Amino acid sequence: MKFNNITDVDKFFEVVDSCKGRVELVSQEGDRLNLKSKLCQYVSLAKIFSDGTIPELEIIASEPEDVNKLLKYMIQR
């Protein structure tokens, strides 16, 4: 699923951290990075939200309940 214009990065990562299964960022090259890893959150996304906004992300969640949780976040923000 694609996410656009994430402006509250802290809240986004709170939702990711609350997920039970794997939540992965898919890079433009097709690499998958584990977003539940704090190291990946800080290092791999530093360039994406250097201005305080994440313009677009492709996310894969392994659990259906996590997909629903992420979608709910996007709808309610």
WOTACOR-V51945 format. One record per backbone hydrogen bond with DSSP energy under -1.0 kcal/mol. CO is the residue of the C=O (numbers start at 1). NH is the residue of the N-H. If there is no record, write none. Layout:
# WOTACOR-V51945
CO;NH
CO;NH
This chain:
# WOTACOR-V51945
1;59
3;57
6;54
7;9
8;12
9;13
10;14
11;15
12;16
13;17
14;18
16;19
22;62
23;35
24;60
25;33
27;30
31;27
33;25
34;37
37;41
38;42
39;43
45;49
49;52
54;6
55;5
57;3
58;26
60;24
63;67
64;68
65;69
66;70
67;71
68;72
69;73
70;74
71;75
72;76
73;77
